[in-house]
Amino acid sequence: MLVSAKEMLQKAKAGHYAVGQFNINNLEWTKAILEVAQEKKSPVILGVSEGAGKYMGGYTTVVGMVNGLINELNITVPVALHLDHGSYDACYKCIKAGFSSVMFDGSHLPFDENLAKTTELVNVTNQLGLSLEAEVGSIGGEEDGVIGQGECADPMECKTIADLGVSMLAAGIGNIHGKYPENWAGLSFETLDAIQAQTGDMPLVLHGGTGIPADQVKKAINLGVAKVNVNTECQLAFAAEVRKYIEAGKDLEGKGFDPRKLLAPGTAGIKATVIEKMELFGSIGKAE
């Protein structure tokens, strides 16, 4: 059964570890992440971007697949199904479809509009027992085709949004989505510290987890980050393993073209990446 991300993130914040949000793109992705979470006894958040939701056939399809896998694979660890970088309309669609958590990304809107829409969604999600993530100050990099430059959020704006009663807060601290450029300056711990000082117990979210050095991720977790988003790294691992399989000509041997065989190395690549991240975030064994 899907659960809100609220409790798992409050526990993570109090315990100085983080729960990974691993974005899903298809059945292989979802199954790999759920199996690892169960094996490692780690809570987990499955992230779905609007683009990935569309690709998988729509939000009700995603909910059906995830619920089916949780049931058939006997998954007992806490699992949240979360809309990643959702628009106002997408939040309502996902709530209706049966997601247990949504992110409303109003960071590109005028602050007053972000505040008003987030306030409304806090009321809706609270009534339904769902978790809500809000964002302040756009996070750099590519987000479904939109490129930004690793901005830093205003700590006072973060406090205003946190005080609405959102479950978790994503704030720009110089992080970027996708691969990091050579000249990236690193995370702004000064900004993170200032945000944490204003938002207290609020679990903070680090987007763009791919490519941030491990020591910086650990430091961010110590400074209040309780959720780290991972997407690109799993995609790169999947692609690299499938490429190796095809370049070795294995798809031409026997029934090597069967998608179950063709995609198996990629799935193993995802699993290895998720284990590595769960170890880094400190979430292994926290669902026991």
C-alpha positions as CSV (number, residue, x, y, z in Angstrom):
1,M,0.0,0.0,0.0
2,L,1.3,3.4,-0.9
3,V,2.0,5.8,2.0
4,S,2.5,9.6,2.2
5,A,6.2,10.6,2.3
6,K,5.6,12.8,5.4
7,E,6.4,10.3,8.2
8,M,9.4,8.7,6.4
9,L,11.0,12.1,5.9
10,Q,10.3,13.3,9.4
11,K,12.1,10.2,10.7
12,A,14.9,10.7,8.2
13,K,15.4,14.3,9.3
14,A,15.4,13.4,13.0
15,G,17.8,10.5,12.3
16,H,20.2,12.5,10.0
17,Y,19.8,10.3,7.0
18,A,17.9,10.8,3.7
19,V,15.3,8.8,1.7
20,G,16.0,8.6,-2.0
21,Q,13.5,9.6,-4.6
22,F,14.3,7.5,-7.6
23,N,12.4,8.5,-10.7
24,I,10.7,5.8,-12.6
25,N,10.4,5.6,-16.4
26,N,8.9,2.1,-17.1
27,L,8.2,-1.3,-15.5
28,E,11.8,-2.3,-15.3
29,W,12.7,0.9,-13.4
30,T,9.9,0.5,-10.9
31,K,10.4,-3.2,-10.3
32,A,14.2,-2.8,-9.8
33,I,13.8,0.1,-7.3
34,L,11.1,-1.7,-5.3
35,E,13.1,-5.0,-5.2
36,V,16.2,-3.1,-3.9
37,A,14.2,-1.2,-1.3
38,Q,12.7,-4.4,0.0
39,E,16.0,-6.3,0.0
40,K,17.8,-3.4,1.8
41,K,14.9,-2.6,4.1
42,S,14.8,1.0,3.0
43,P,11.9,3.4,2.7
44,V,11.7,4.7,-0.9
45,I,10.0,7.4,-2.9
46,L,9.1,6.7,-6.6
47,G,9.2,9.9,-8.5
48,V,7.2,10.5,-11.7
49,S,7.8,13.6,-13.8
50,E,4.9,14.9,-16.0
51,G,6.9,13.7,-19.1
52,A,7.5,10.2,-17.7
53,G,3.8,10.0,-16.6
54,K,2.7,10.7,-20.2
55,Y,5.3,8.3,-21.6
56,M,4.0,5.5,-19.3
57,G,0.5,6.0,-20.6
58,G,-0.9,8.4,-17.9
59,Y,-1.1,8.7,-14.2
60,T,-3.8,6.0,-13.6
61,T,-1.6,3.5,-15.5
62,V,1.4,4.4,-13.3
63,V,-0.7,4.0,-10.1
64,G,-2.0,0.6,-11.3
65,M,1.5,-0.6,-12.2
66,V,3.0,0.5,-8.9
67,N,0.2,-0.9,-6.7
68,G,0.3,-4.1,-8.7
69,L,4.0,-4.5,-8.2
70,I,3.8,-3.7,-4.4
71,N,1.2,-6.4,-4.1
72,E,2.7,-9.1,-6.3
73,L,6.3,-8.6,-5.1
74,N,5.2,-8.5,-1.4
75,I,6.8,-5.1,-0.8
76,T,6.4,-4.3,2.9
77,V,8.7,-1.2,3.2
78,P,7.1,2.2,3.0
79,V,6.7,3.4,-0.6
80,A,5.5,6.8,-1.6
81,L,4.4,7.5,-5.2
82,H,5.3,11.2,-5.9
83,L,4.7,13.6,-8.7
84,D,8.0,15.3,-9.4
85,H,8.0,19.0,-10.5
86,G,4.3,19.1,-11.0
87,S,2.3,21.9,-12.4
88,Y,-0.9,23.0,-10.5
89,D,-3.1,21.0,-12.9
90,A,-0.9,17.9,-12.8
91,C,-1.1,17.9,-9.0
92,Y,-4.8,17.5,-9.1
93,K,-4.6,14.8,-11.8
94,C,-2.2,12.8,-9.7
95,I,-4.2,13.2,-6.5
96,K,-7.3,11.9,-8.5
97,A,-5.3,9.0,-10.0
98,G,-4.2,7.8,-6.5
99,F,-0.6,9.2,-6.0
100,S,0.3,9.4,-2.3
101,S,2.5,12.5,-2.7
102,V,2.8,15.4,-5.0
103,M,5.2,18.2,-5.7
104,F,3.8,21.6,-6.7
105,D,6.6,23.5,-8.4
106,G,5.6,27.1,-8.4
107,S,9.2,28.3,-8.2
108,H,8.9,30.0,-11.7
109,L,5.8,31.9,-10.7
110,P,5.7,35.3,-9.0
111,F,6.2,34.5,-5.3
112,D,2.6,35.6,-4.3
113,E,1.1,33.2,-6.8
114,N,3.4,30.3,-5.7
115,L,2.3,31.1,-2.1
116,A,-1.5,31.1,-3.0
117,K,-1.4,27.9,-5.0
118,T,0.8,26.1,-2.4
119,T,-1.6,27.2,0.4
120,E,-4.6,25.7,-1.5
121,L,-2.7,22.4,-2.2
122,V,-1.6,22.2,1.5
123,N,-5.3,22.2,2.5
124,V,-6.3,19.6,-0.1
125,T,-3.4,17.2,0.6
126,N,-3.8,17.5,4.4
127,Q,-7.5,16.6,4.1
128,L,-6.6,13.5,2.0
129,G,-3.5,12.5,4.1
130,L,-1.1,13.0,1.2
131,S,2.3,14.7,1.4
132,L,3.1,17.9,-0.5
133,E,6.5,19.2,-1.6
134,A,6.9,22.8,-2.5
135,E,9.8,24.6,-4.3
136,V,11.3,28.0,-3.7
137,G,14.0,29.5,-6.1
138,S,14.4,27.5,-9.3
139,I,16.9,24.7,-9.4
140,G,19.3,24.9,-12.3
141,G,19.9,22.5,-15.1
142,E,17.4,20.8,-17.5
143,E,13.9,20.0,-16.2
144,D,11.9,18.5,-19.1
145,G,13.6,20.9,-21.6
146,V,13.9,24.0,-19.3
147,I,17.4,25.1,-18.5
148,G,18.4,27.2,-15.4
149,Q,21.7,28.1,-13.7
150,G,21.8,26.6,-10.2
151,E,20.1,29.5,-8.4
152,C,19.9,29.9,-4.6
153,A,16.6,30.4,-2.8
154,D,15.8,33.2,-0.4
155,P,15.7,31.8,3.2
156,M,12.9,34.1,4.2
157,E,10.7,33.0,1.3
158,C,11.5,29.4,2.3
159,K,10.2,30.1,5.8
160,T,7.0,31.6,4.4
161,I,6.3,28.5,2.3
162,A,7.4,26.1,5.1
163,D,5.1,27.8,7.6
164,L,2.1,26.9,5.3
165,G,2.5,23.3,6.5
166,V,4.0,21.6,3.5
167,S,5.5,18.2,4.2
168,M,8.9,19.0,2.5
169,L,10.6,21.9,0.9
170,A,12.9,21.9,-2.2
171,A,15.1,25.0,-2.2
172,G,17.8,25.9,-4.7
173,I,21.2,25.8,-3.2
174,G,23.3,25.9,-6.4
175,N,22.2,22.4,-7.5
176,I,21.5,21.5,-11.1
177,H,19.4,18.8,-12.8
178,G,21.2,16.4,-15.2
179,K,25.0,16.3,-15.7
180,Y,26.9,19.0,-13.9
181,P,29.0,21.4,-16.0
182,E,32.8,21.5,-15.6
183,N,32.7,24.9,-14.0
184,W,30.0,24.1,-11.4
185,A,30.8,26.0,-8.1
186,G,29.4,23.3,-5.8
187,L,26.5,23.4,-3.3
188,S,26.0,26.6,-1.3
189,F,26.1,25.3,2.3
190,E,25.8,28.8,3.5
191,T,22.4,29.1,1.8
192,L,21.3,25.6,3.1
193,D,22.4,26.5,6.6
194,A,20.4,29.8,6.4
195,I,17.3,27.9,5.1
196,Q,17.5,25.3,7.8
197,A,17.8,28.0,10.4
198,Q,14.5,29.5,9.2
199,T,12.6,26.2,8.5
200,G,13.5,24.2,11.6
201,D,12.3,20.6,11.5
202,M,11.0,20.8,7.9
203,P,12.6,18.0,5.8
204,L,14.5,19.7,3.0
205,V,14.9,18.2,-0.5
206,L,18.0,18.1,-2.7
207,H,17.1,17.9,-6.4
208,G,19.7,17.1,-9.0
209,G,21.4,14.4,-6.9
210,T,23.3,13.0,-9.9
211,G,26.9,14.3,-10.0
212,I,27.1,16.0,-6.6
213,P,30.2,14.6,-4.9
214,A,29.4,12.1,-2.1
215,D,31.0,14.3,0.6
216,Q,28.8,17.2,-0.4
217,V,25.7,15.0,-0.3
218,K,26.6,13.8,3.2
219,K,27.2,17.4,4.4
220,A,23.8,18.4,2.9
221,I,22.1,15.6,4.8
222,N,23.8,16.7,8.0
223,L,22.4,20.2,7.4
224,G,18.8,19.1,7.1
225,V,18.3,17.4,3.7
226,A,16.0,14.4,4.2
227,K,15.2,13.6,0.6
228,V,17.6,13.4,-2.4
229,N,16.3,13.0,-5.9
230,V,18.1,10.6,-8.3
231,N,17.1,10.2,-12.0
232,T,19.9,10.8,-14.5
233,E,22.3,8.4,-12.8
234,C,19.9,5.5,-13.1
235,Q,19.3,6.4,-16.8
236,L,23.1,6.5,-17.5
237,A,23.6,3.1,-15.8
238,F,20.7,1.5,-17.6
239,A,22.0,2.9,-21.0
240,A,25.6,1.8,-20.4
241,E,24.7,-1.8,-19.5
242,V,22.3,-2.2,-22.5
243,R,24.9,-0.7,-24.8
244,K,27.5,-3.3,-23.5
245,Y,25.1,-6.1,-24.1
246,I,24.4,-5.0,-27.7
247,E,28.0,-4.1,-28.5
248,A,29.0,-7.7,-27.4
249,G,26.5,-9.0,-29.9
250,K,24.4,-10.8,-27.3
251,D,21.2,-9.6,-28.8
252,L,22.1,-11.7,-31.9
253,E,22.7,-14.9,-29.9
254,G,19.8,-17.3,-29.6
255,K,16.8,-15.3,-28.2
256,G,19.0,-12.5,-27.0
257,F,16.7,-10.1,-28.7
258,D,13.9,-10.9,-26.3
259,P,13.2,-7.7,-24.3
260,R,13.4,-9.6,-21.1
261,K,17.0,-10.5,-21.9
262,L,17.9,-7.3,-23.7
263,L,16.8,-5.1,-20.8
264,A,18.0,-7.3,-18.0
265,P,21.6,-5.9,-17.8
266,G,20.1,-2.3,-17.8
267,T,17.8,-3.3,-14.9
268,A,20.8,-4.7,-13.0
269,G,22.6,-1.4,-13.6
270,I,19.7,0.5,-12.0
271,K,19.7,-1.8,-9.0
272,A,23.5,-1.3,-8.5
273,T,23.0,2.5,-8.7
274,V,20.1,2.5,-6.2
275,I,22.0,0.4,-3.7
276,E,25.0,2.7,-3.9
277,K,22.7,5.7,-3.4
278,M,20.8,4.2,-0.4
279,E,24.2,3.4,1.2
280,L,25.3,7.0,0.7
281,F,22.0,8.5,2.0
282,G,22.0,6.2,5.1
283,S,18.5,4.8,4.5
284,I,19.4,1.1,4.5
285,G,17.7,-0.8,7.3
286,K,15.6,2.2,8.4
287,A,12.3,0.4,7.4
288,E,12.9,-2.5,9.8
